[in-house]
Amino acid sequence: MMFTTEEILETIRMIQVEHLDIRTVTLGVDLLDCRRDRVEDTVRSLREKLLESTRGFLDTIKKVELEYGIPIVNKRVAITPVSLLLSSLDIEDYIYLARELDKTAIDIGLDFIGGYTCFLEYEISDTDRIFLRSIPLVLNETERLCASIVTATTRAGINLDAIKETAYIILETARVKNNPIVCAKLIVLSNPPPDNPFMAGAFHGIKRGQRVINVGISGPGAVRSAIERLPKDGDIVSIAEEIKRISFKITRAGEFIGKEIAKRLGISLVSVDISLAPTPQEGDSVARIIERIGVKHFGAPGTTGLLFLLNDALKKGGLMASSSVGGLSGTFIPVSEDKGIAEAVGEGALTLEKLEALTNVCSVGLDMVPIPGDISPYTLMGIILDEMVVGVMHNKTTAVRILPVPGGRPGEWVEFGGLLGRAPIAKVNETPCEGLFERGGRIPPPISSYRN
């Protein structure tokens, strides 16, 4: 892979001025061969394999980061979903396993470990219910373990019973210690990819290899700066072309770093996730990109169209740059983590309903949204259902990572700190929807799922 002097200088500017970084390098580890008859033996085997599999992982990342000068923000591990490693009717077994996973992650020096995951798109077994019941305690008693619940896929449809139980789990997770930020480690998914490097939804897919590297890159600041350098009277096609050009460069940089790390570890680079993942840092905002193109506030009429353009051009540029594009790959719109989006909510330009509409054309879904802690469980079920429908109908990944704030009221700002940022509590439409979820069952898959 050859680079011109101009490309190198532009990449240096992106890193030093425009906040380009490798947001995460995530090591996927297959733990299926660690299952044993006794939970104690399973846990011992999990720990031993994780310690062995991560040997040299952090040192290699640090060396590559120093040699090439590209910041690598997070070092993570995604494991085989825990619900496939342990099947128990004793909640204490899950809590014990979770504590040991968290301890292992801390001992290794990881930022996060993902894979406390269960799949409920078809049905909920007795062991699934025990697993779900463990989540509030597990997430409140661990630091670095992330959980995900799959309630829908295009192939299976949408499990209303799973959504019903999940809503109660989310509310209970926030209430255990009256701490809404714990829910940042819990996400509800439709159509999850098996190679997603981002938390909280990362897990290592079945038959994806014993050890693989997934890289997540991010550069909202680089995209915004490139657009600012264009003539103000340029047409919309010139905007799309510039986004594609910058996406191409960002993806090439990410793939190069990912391949270098993988080569030194003697394993494969499986995917490069080209998502724009904003942070609260000034200039590192997706909202500011959209506003720069032509709307006063993110959420104004026209925002959906511009987000579509951004997401589409980002993917096109990335796909031309790498044959390993995977994961989520698109534009993230996490409310608390994007200063511009949080301000739009606070000013009334962006509502929860508009956020849902935007998820039709971008990655993930309703992400890092603070809501009142006294919300009706049924209202939360309805919010989750509507977002799952977006994913199922469009055959794409969507998610809900929502933060119930105990005692919080709409409009009040909540501080989460660091990269998690701050945001106002969103107003929620609490028109009753109990009857829908009392019916229960599974909404059948769409006709578009039948492709044979």
KEKETOR-246509 format. One record per residue (C-alpha): residue number from 1; residue in one letter; x, y, z. Coordinates in pm, 1 decimal. Example, Ala and Ser with C-alpha at 12.3 -4.5 7.8 and 13.67 -1.06 7.14 Angstrom:
REM residues 2
PT lolum kolfi        x        y        z
PT     1     a   1230.0   -450.0    780.0
PT     2     s   1367.0   -106.0    714.0
***
This chain:
REM residues 452
PT lolum kolfi        x        y        z
PT     1     m      0.0      0.0      0.0
PT     2     m    178.7    319.2   -124.3
PT     3     f    110.6    672.0      0.6
PT     4     t    200.2   1004.2   -164.4
PT     5     t    362.0   1289.8     30.7
PT     6     e     37.0   1486.8     -1.8
PT     7     e   -164.0   1198.7    146.7
PT     8     i     77.3   1165.8    437.6
PT     9     l     65.6   1539.1    514.6
PT    10     e   -313.1   1545.9    495.8
PT    11     t   -335.7   1246.6    730.4
PT    12     i   -100.2   1418.7    976.1
PT    13     r   -328.0   1724.0    974.9
PT    14     m   -631.3   1503.5   1033.9
PT    15     i   -461.7   1346.9   1337.1
PT    16     q   -314.0   1660.9   1490.7
PT    17     v   -591.7   1910.8   1423.1
PT    18     e   -910.3   1727.3   1325.7
PT    19     h   -925.0   1446.9   1588.4
PT    20     l   -881.5   1152.9   1348.2
PT    21     d   -814.8    839.3   1549.6
PT    22     i   -849.8    465.6   1560.6
PT    23     r  -1141.5    461.1   1800.3
PT    24     t  -1094.3     97.9   1894.2
PT    25     v   -893.1   -212.7   1819.9
PT    26     t  -1105.4   -506.3   1929.8
PT    27     l   -969.7   -858.7   1958.4
PT    28     g  -1233.6  -1123.9   1891.7
PT    29     v  -1177.4  -1446.1   2087.9
PT    30     d  -1364.2  -1773.8   2036.6
PT    31     l  -1441.7  -1932.3   2374.3
PT    32     l  -1675.5  -2211.2   2266.1
PT    33     d  -1416.1  -2474.4   2354.5
PT    34     c  -1417.1  -2348.8   2715.2
PT    35     r  -1759.8  -2492.2   2801.3
PT    36     r  -1749.7  -2744.1   3085.1
PT    37     d  -2006.9  -2931.1   3296.8
PT    38     r  -1935.5  -2725.2   3608.8
PT    39     v  -1949.7  -2344.6   3608.1
PT    40     e  -1627.1  -2325.2   3808.9
PT    41     d  -1444.7  -2526.8   3543.5
PT    42     t  -1594.9  -2317.3   3262.9
PT    43     v  -1485.0  -1994.9   3430.5
PT    44     r  -1134.4  -2125.6   3491.4
PT    45     s  -1104.1  -2227.4   3126.6
PT    46     l  -1238.8  -1888.7   3006.8
PT    47     r   -987.3  -1698.7   3214.3
PT    48     e   -693.8  -1912.6   3104.8
PT    49     k   -779.7  -1879.2   2736.8
PT    50     l   -838.0  -1502.6   2759.4
PT    51     l   -504.7  -1448.2   2933.5
PT    52     e   -328.0  -1658.7   2670.4
PT    53     s   -514.2  -1504.8   2375.2
PT    54     t   -435.9  -1146.9   2479.5
PT    55     r    -65.3  -1206.7   2539.1
PT    56     g    115.5   -928.4   2356.0
PT    57     f   -208.8   -759.6   2243.7
PT    58     l   -170.2   -431.5   2435.4
PT    59     d    206.9   -409.7   2384.3
PT    60     t    165.6   -452.0   2009.2
PT    61     i    -98.2   -179.1   1991.8
PT    62     k    121.7     60.1   2190.0
PT    63     k    420.6     -2.9   1963.4
PT    64     v    217.8     51.1   1645.1
PT    65     e     60.3    364.5   1789.4
PT    66     l    401.9    511.7   1870.8
PT    67     e    564.0    407.5   1542.4
PT    68     y    294.1    552.6   1315.9
PT    69     g    162.8    838.2   1530.4
PT    70     i   -206.4    753.7   1494.7
PT    71     p   -390.5    758.2   1830.2
PT    72     i   -559.0    430.2   1926.2
PT    73     v   -818.8    525.3   2185.5
PT    74     n   -962.7    193.6   2309.9
PT    75     k   -830.2   -160.7   2341.7
PT    76     r  -1111.1   -412.1   2378.5
PT    77     v  -1199.7   -779.0   2358.0
PT    78     a  -1519.6   -933.0   2220.8
PT    79     i  -1595.4  -1290.7   2325.7
PT    80     t  -1834.0  -1566.9   2223.7
PT    81     p  -2178.9  -1476.6   2364.3
PT    82     v  -2202.1  -1584.7   2728.9
PT    83     s  -2548.1  -1735.7   2674.9
PT    84     l  -2376.8  -1994.6   2450.5
PT    85     l  -2108.2  -2068.0   2709.0
PT    86     l  -2329.9  -2120.2   3013.5
PT    87     s  -2679.6  -2262.6   3049.4
PT    88     s  -2792.8  -2243.2   3409.6
PT    89     l  -3106.3  -2198.1   3619.1
PT    90     d  -2902.0  -2045.3   3900.6
PT    91     i  -2856.1  -1667.4   3873.3
PT    92     e  -2548.5  -1686.9   4093.8
PT    93     d  -2368.1  -1885.6   3821.8
PT    94     y  -2406.1  -1597.8   3576.4
PT    95     i  -2302.0  -1340.0   3835.1
PT    96     y  -1994.0  -1544.5   3924.5
PT    97     l  -1895.1  -1581.9   3559.0
PT    98     a  -1950.2  -1209.5   3493.7
PT    99     r  -1736.7  -1104.2   3790.0
PT   100     e  -1454.6  -1327.8   3675.1
PT   101     l  -1474.6  -1195.1   3318.9
PT   102     d  -1459.5   -840.2   3451.7
PT   103     k  -1165.7   -923.9   3678.2
PT   104     t   -985.1  -1082.3   3385.0
PT   105     a  -1043.5   -772.7   3170.7
PT   106     i   -900.4   -554.0   3447.4
PT   107     d   -599.9   -782.8   3494.3
PT   108     i   -526.2   -773.5   3120.6
PT   109     g   -569.5   -394.6   3106.8
PT   110     l   -863.1   -378.8   2864.1
PT   111     d  -1094.4    -80.0   2839.8
PT   112     f  -1399.3   -302.3   2787.8
PT   113     i  -1494.7   -662.5   2724.5
PT   114     g  -1810.4   -737.6   2525.2
PT   115     g  -2014.7  -1052.6   2486.4
PT   116     y  -2248.4  -1073.5   2785.6
PT   117     t  -2505.4  -1139.3   2517.0
PT   118     c  -2822.7  -1338.5   2461.1
PT   119     f  -3035.0  -1400.9   2151.0
PT   120     l  -3410.7  -1376.3   2203.8
PT   121     e  -3544.1  -1307.0   1855.1
PT   122     y  -3726.9  -1641.6   1841.6
PT   123     e  -3809.3  -1734.1   2199.3
PT   124     i  -3715.2  -1694.8   2564.7
PT   125     s  -3607.6  -2011.3   2744.4
PT   126     d  -3599.0  -2058.3   3120.7
PT   127     t  -3222.4  -2011.5   3119.6
PT   128     d  -3262.0  -1695.1   2908.4
PT   129     r  -3486.9  -1550.6   3178.8
PT   130     i  -3227.3  -1622.0   3445.0
PT   131     f  -2963.2  -1460.6   3224.0
PT   132     l  -3181.5  -1150.1   3181.6
PT   133     r  -3244.5  -1126.9   3554.5
PT   134     s  -2869.2  -1126.2   3615.5
PT   135     i  -2802.0   -819.6   3400.0
PT   136     p  -2892.9   -540.5   3646.7
PT   137     l  -2670.3   -686.4   3919.6
PT   138     v  -2392.6   -783.4   3679.9
PT   139     l  -2362.4   -438.7   3521.9
PT   140     n  -2379.1   -260.2   3857.4
PT   141     e  -2112.7   -485.0   4011.0
PT   142     t  -1866.0   -485.4   3720.6
PT   143     e  -1661.4   -208.9   3557.9
PT   144     r  -1573.5   -317.7   3207.0
PT   145     l  -1822.3   -585.1   3103.8
PT   146     c  -2081.7   -487.8   2841.3
PT   147     a  -2415.9   -659.1   2775.1
PT   148     s  -2638.6   -687.2   2470.5
PT   149     i  -2982.5   -836.8   2407.1
PT   150     v  -3096.0   -935.5   2057.4
PT   151     t  -3475.8   -910.2   2030.8
PT   152     a  -3525.6   -899.4   1653.6
PT   153     t  -3380.4   -995.6   1316.9
PT   154     t  -3511.1   -959.9    964.6
PT   155     r  -3512.1  -1338.4    934.9
PT   156     a  -3694.6  -1408.9   1262.6
PT   157     g  -3917.8  -1107.1   1311.2
PT   158     i  -3962.5   -923.0   1641.8
PT   159     n  -4016.1  -1094.5   1975.8
PT   160     l  -4260.9   -880.2   2176.7
PT   161     d  -4217.6  -1095.9   2487.2
PT   162     a  -3841.4  -1039.1   2476.4
PT   163     i  -3891.6   -663.6   2440.8
PT   164     k  -4132.3   -665.8   2735.1
PT   165     e  -3884.5   -835.7   2965.7
PT   166     t  -3594.9   -625.5   2836.2
PT   167     a  -3769.0   -296.6   2920.4
PT   168     y  -3797.8   -399.7   3284.4
PT   169     i  -3431.2   -503.7   3284.4
PT   170     i  -3320.1   -161.2   3157.4
PT   171     l  -3523.4     23.0   3421.2
PT   172     e  -3398.7   -204.1   3698.2
PT   173     t  -3038.0   -160.8   3584.0
PT   174     a  -3066.3    216.3   3630.6
PT   175     r  -3242.4    184.1   3968.4
PT   176     v  -3008.6    -60.6   4146.3
PT   177     k  -2773.9    222.4   4242.5
PT   178     n  -2974.9    515.2   4100.8
PT   179     n  -2707.5    546.1   3835.8
PT   180     p  -2828.6    582.9   3476.0
PT   181     i  -2480.6    566.3   3324.5
PT   182     v  -2462.3    193.4   3402.7
PT   183     c  -2713.4    153.5   3118.2
PT   184     a  -2445.0    277.9   2877.6
PT   185     k  -2306.9    -77.4   2903.9
PT   186     l  -2639.7   -230.5   2792.7
PT   187     i  -2781.0   -228.1   2439.4
PT   188     v  -3083.7   -384.2   2267.7
PT   189     l  -3019.7   -493.9   1909.2
PT   190     s  -3178.4   -600.0   1585.5
PT   191     n  -2964.7   -767.8   1316.7
PT   192     p  -2634.9   -744.0   1508.1
PT   193     p  -2318.6   -795.5   1299.2
PT   194     p  -2076.4  -1064.5   1422.2
PT   195     d  -1771.3   -839.3   1374.9
PT   196     n  -1876.1   -514.5   1543.8
PT   197     p  -1578.4   -360.8   1729.1
PT   198     f  -1785.7   -102.8   1917.4
PT   199     m  -1932.2   -143.2   2265.2
PT   200     a  -2177.2   -215.0   2412.7
PT   201     g  -2291.3   -442.6   2127.8
PT   202     a  -1966.8   -623.3   2043.9
PT   203     f  -1950.4  -1002.2   2057.8
PT   204     h  -1740.9  -1257.6   1871.6
PT   205     g  -1949.9  -1431.7   1606.4
PT   206     i  -1965.8  -1807.8   1569.0
PT   207     k  -1700.2  -1952.1   1335.2
PT   208     r  -1525.6  -1616.3   1299.3
PT   209     g  -1186.5  -1762.7   1393.3
PT   210     q  -1007.8  -1834.0   1718.7
PT   211     r   -852.4  -1486.9   1733.4
PT   212     v   -920.6  -1199.0   1495.2
PT   213     i   -879.4   -822.3   1485.7
PT   214     n  -1166.5   -577.9   1423.5
PT   215     v  -1079.9   -208.5   1391.1
PT   216     g  -1314.7     87.2   1438.9
PT   217     i  -1202.4    421.0   1294.4
PT   218     s  -1356.9    762.1   1339.7
PT   219     g  -1308.4   1111.4   1200.8
PT   220     p  -1607.6   1348.0   1220.3
PT   221     g  -1365.0   1639.4   1258.9
PT   222     a  -1179.8   1548.5    939.8
PT   223     v  -1506.2   1533.3    742.5
PT   224     r  -1627.7   1864.7    884.7
PT   225     s  -1298.1   2041.4    807.9
PT   226     a  -1296.6   1909.0    451.6
PT   227     i  -1647.8   2043.3    393.9
PT   228     e  -1551.1   2380.5    541.5
PT   229     r  -1271.8   2411.6    283.7
PT   230     l  -1518.3   2375.4     -5.0
PT   231     p  -1670.9   2683.0   -174.7
PT   232     k  -1988.2   2788.1      7.8
PT   233     d  -2182.1   2798.6   -319.3
PT   234     g  -2080.7   2446.8   -425.9
PT   235     d  -2361.0   2207.9   -516.4
PT   236     i  -2460.6   1904.1   -311.5
PT   237     v  -2273.0   1662.5   -539.1
PT   238     s  -1944.9   1831.7   -452.1
PT   239     i  -2024.0   1771.5    -83.4
PT   240     a  -2086.0   1400.9   -145.3
PT   241     e  -1765.7   1365.4   -347.6
PT   242     e  -1556.8   1531.9    -76.9
PT   243     i  -1702.0   1306.4    192.9
PT   244     k  -1618.0   1002.6    -20.7
PT   245     r  -1261.0   1128.3    -70.4
PT   246     i  -1203.3   1181.8    302.1
PT   247     s  -1371.2    850.7    390.1
PT   248     f  -1136.6    674.8    147.1
PT   249     k   -832.5    824.4    319.0
PT   250     i   -958.6    753.2    670.3
PT   251     t  -1037.2    393.3    580.0
PT   252     r   -696.9    336.3    421.8
PT   253     a   -530.0    460.8    738.7
PT   254     g   -746.8    236.0    955.2
PT   255     e   -690.9    -70.6    740.8
PT   256     f   -315.1    -12.3    738.4
PT   257     i   -300.1      8.6   1119.2
PT   258     g   -530.2   -292.0   1159.6
PT   259     k   -325.7   -506.7    922.4
PT   260     e     -1.8   -407.5   1092.4
PT   261     i   -133.5   -504.4   1436.6
PT   262     a   -279.7   -829.5   1304.0
PT   263     k     44.0   -919.9   1123.6
PT   264     r    253.7   -868.7   1435.5
PT   265     l     13.3  -1083.9   1637.6
PT   266     g      9.5  -1353.8   1368.8
PT   267     i   -368.7  -1335.4   1317.0
PT   268     s   -614.6  -1190.6   1063.8
PT   269     l   -778.0   -850.3   1028.3
PT   270     v  -1145.7   -937.7    976.8
PT   271     s  -1317.9   -602.0    952.6
PT   272     v  -1261.4   -227.9    935.1
PT   273     d  -1559.1    -37.0   1074.2
PT   274     i  -1569.4    308.2    912.2
PT   275     s  -1824.9    463.2   1145.1
PT   276     l  -1821.6    832.0   1233.8
PT   277     a  -1833.9    808.2   1614.9
PT   278     p  -1850.5   1156.9   1769.2
PT   279     t  -1715.7   1268.2   2106.3
PT   280     p  -1803.3   1569.5   2325.1
PT   281     q  -1477.0   1733.5   2213.8
PT   282     e  -1527.6   2056.2   2019.0
PT   283     g  -1507.9   1989.2   1644.7
PT   284     d  -1570.0   1614.8   1678.1
PT   285     s  -1943.6   1627.9   1611.1
PT   286     v  -2168.1   1470.9   1347.7
PT   287     a  -2426.9   1743.4   1411.7
PT   288     r  -2177.5   2012.9   1312.9
PT   289     i  -2117.2   1838.2    979.1
PT   290     i  -2489.4   1842.1    901.1
PT   291     e  -2526.2   2203.4   1014.4
PT   292     r  -2228.1   2306.7    805.2
PT   293     i  -2387.8   2162.0    492.9
PT   294     g  -2704.3   2360.8    532.1
PT   295     v  -2943.4   2342.5    830.8
PT   296     k  -2948.5   2581.0   1127.9
PT   297     h  -2981.3   2306.5   1389.9
PT   298     f  -2942.8   1931.5   1374.3
PT   299     g  -3300.9   1800.3   1371.5
PT   300     a  -3441.2   2074.5   1149.0
PT   301     p  -3635.5   1976.4    836.6
PT   302     g  -3381.8   1843.9    588.6
PT   303     t  -3163.6   1676.1    851.7
PT   304     t  -3273.5   1326.3    747.0
PT   305     g  -3179.2   1397.7    386.3
PT   306     l  -2836.1   1531.2    477.8
PT   307     l  -2768.3   1242.2    716.4
PT   308     f  -2857.2   1004.5    432.9
PT   309     l  -2607.7   1180.2    205.8
PT   310     l  -2335.8   1167.0    472.8
PT   311     n  -2392.6    801.0    556.3
PT   312     d  -2408.1    693.3    191.6
PT   313     a  -2095.8    884.5     84.4
PT   314     l  -1907.3    757.3    389.0
PT   315     k  -1983.2    395.8    296.4
PT   316     k  -1899.6    443.7    -71.7
PT   317     g  -1561.7    597.0      4.8
PT   318     g  -1478.6    328.6    259.5
PT   319     l  -1578.6     40.8     35.5
PT   320     m  -1350.2    169.0   -240.1
PT   321     a  -1059.6    183.4      5.2
PT   322     s  -1085.0   -158.5    168.5
PT   323     s  -1216.8   -506.1    101.4
PT   324     s  -1251.8   -560.1    476.7
PT   325     v  -1525.4   -306.3    555.2
PT   326     g  -1760.8   -454.2    814.0
PT   327     g  -1909.5   -399.7   1157.9
PT   328     l  -2162.5   -117.2   1168.5
PT   329     s  -1990.4    122.1    923.8
PT   330     g  -2191.5    440.3    908.8
PT   331     t  -2277.7    748.0   1110.5
PT   332     f  -2344.9    731.3   1484.3
PT   333     i  -2580.1    980.8   1650.1
PT   334     p  -2530.9    928.4   2027.0
PT   335     v  -2709.8   1214.6   2200.1
PT   336     s  -2487.5   1267.3   2504.1
PT   337     e  -2160.3   1199.0   2320.8
PT   338     d  -2218.2   1458.2   2045.8
PT   339     k  -2221.5   1815.7   2173.5
PT   340     g  -2417.4   1942.3   1875.2
PT   341     i  -2686.6   1673.7   1901.6
PT   342     a  -2724.9   1732.7   2276.3
PT   343     e  -2767.4   2105.1   2216.4
PT   344     a  -3028.4   2037.8   1946.8
PT   345     v  -3231.1   1831.8   2194.8
PT   346     g  -3197.6   2106.5   2456.1
PT   347     e  -3316.4   2373.2   2212.5
PT   348     g  -3617.4   2170.1   2101.1
PT   349     a  -3491.0   2122.6   1743.7
PT   350     l  -3456.6   1747.1   1790.7
PT   351     t  -3719.2   1520.4   1944.0
PT   352     l  -3715.5   1149.9   2025.8
PT   353     e  -3948.8   1089.1   1731.0
PT   354     k  -3714.6   1274.5   1493.4
PT   355     l  -3422.2   1072.8   1628.4
PT   356     e  -3611.0    756.5   1541.3
PT   357     a  -3669.1    885.2   1188.3
PT   358     l  -3297.5    958.4   1150.1
PT   359     t  -3209.0    599.5   1238.5
PT   360     n  -3363.0    489.8    908.2
PT   361     v  -3059.4    632.2    728.6
PT   362     c  -2767.6    601.8    971.7
PT   363     s  -2596.3    343.7   1190.1
PT   364     v  -2706.1    202.4   1526.7
PT   365     g  -3022.2    373.9   1652.9
PT   366     l  -3147.4    553.6   1964.6
PT   367     d  -2812.2    588.4   2133.3
PT   368     m  -2714.8    741.9   2468.9
PT   369     v  -3053.8    908.5   2514.5
PT   370     p  -3139.5   1017.7   2871.8
PT   371     i  -3509.6    975.5   2954.8
PT   372     p  -3712.2   1024.2   3275.8
PT   373     g  -3655.6    739.4   3519.5
PT   374     d  -4025.4    713.4   3605.2
PT   375     i  -4120.9    629.5   3246.4
PT   376     s  -4384.9    360.8   3212.2
PT   377     p  -4226.4     23.2   3127.6
PT   378     y  -4481.9    -10.4   2848.7
PT   379     t  -4375.4    320.4   2695.4
PT   380     l  -4015.1    199.4   2696.8
PT   381     m  -4130.8   -124.8   2532.1
PT   382     g  -4295.1     79.7   2258.5
PT   383     i  -3979.7    283.4   2201.4
PT   384     i  -3770.9    -32.6   2170.6
PT   385     l  -4023.5   -198.0   1937.9
PT   386     d  -4037.6     97.1   1700.3
PT   387     e  -3659.1    101.7   1671.9
PT   388     m  -3641.2   -274.4   1614.7
PT   389     v  -3891.5   -232.8   1329.5
PT   390     v  -3654.5      9.1   1154.6
PT   391     g  -3381.2   -253.9   1157.6
PT   392     v  -3600.1   -547.0   1061.3
PT   393     m  -3772.4   -367.5    774.2
PT   394     h  -3449.9   -226.5    626.9
PT   395     n  -3241.5   -538.3    697.6
PT   396     k  -2989.0   -332.8    892.4
PT   397     t  -2852.5   -311.3   1244.9
PT   398     t  -3046.3    -85.7   1479.2
PT   399     a  -3022.8    -55.4   1854.2
PT   400     v  -3155.4    111.9   2165.4
PT   401     r  -2910.4    231.0   2430.3
PT   402     i  -3126.8    443.7   2653.4
PT   403     l  -3048.5    592.9   2995.6
PT   404     p  -3339.4    619.6   3243.1
PT   405     v  -3252.2    892.8   3496.9
PT   406     p  -3410.4    823.4   3839.1
PT   407     g  -3588.9   1139.7   3953.9
PT   408     g  -3503.0   1319.5   3628.6
PT   409     r  -3741.9   1548.6   3443.8
PT   410     p  -3752.7   1642.6   3073.3
PT   411     g  -3519.1   1928.8   2992.1
PT   412     e  -3285.8   1878.0   3289.3
PT   413     w  -2922.8   1832.2   3185.5
PT   414     v  -2735.0   1526.7   3305.8
PT   415     e  -2354.7   1506.4   3329.1
PT   416     f  -2200.3   1167.5   3246.9
PT   417     g  -1838.9   1278.2   3219.1
PT   418     g  -1550.3   1203.0   2985.4
PT   419     l  -1632.9   1064.8   2641.5
PT   420     l  -1990.4    993.2   2757.2
PT   421     g  -2060.0   1367.0   2765.6
PT   422     r  -2375.1   1541.4   2883.0
PT   423     a  -2729.4   1583.6   2753.0
PT   424     p  -3077.5   1703.5   2846.5
PT   425     i  -3338.8   1445.8   2944.0
PT   426     a  -3561.0   1388.5   2642.4
PT   427     k  -3936.2   1437.0   2654.4
PT   428     v  -4118.6   1108.6   2594.5
PT   429     n  -4463.5   1054.1   2443.5
PT   430     e  -4636.1    846.5   2712.1
PT   431     t  -4962.1    778.7   2528.9
PT   432     p  -5058.4    430.0   2658.0
PT   433     c  -4963.9    120.4   2455.6
PT   434     e  -5015.6   -155.4   2717.1
PT   435     g  -5262.8   -351.8   2504.9
PT   436     l  -5002.5   -424.9   2239.2
PT   437     f  -4759.8   -592.2   2477.6
PT   438     e  -5025.6   -775.9   2674.3
PT   439     r  -5097.0   -964.4   2351.8
PT   440     g  -4738.8  -1090.9   2338.6
PT   441     g  -4596.8  -1323.9   2075.7
PT   442     r  -4370.7  -1256.8   1781.5
PT   443     i  -4431.5  -1017.1   1493.1
PT   444     p  -4361.0  -1223.5   1178.9
PT   445     p  -4066.1  -1134.5    956.2
PT   446     p  -4129.3   -903.6    658.8
PT   447     i  -4188.5  -1046.3    313.8
PT   448     s  -3850.7   -902.8    208.7
PT   449     s  -3681.3  -1160.7    434.5
PT   450     y  -3781.5  -1446.2    202.3
PT   451     r  -3495.7  -1450.2    -44.3
PT   452     n  -3457.6  -1816.6   -146.5
***
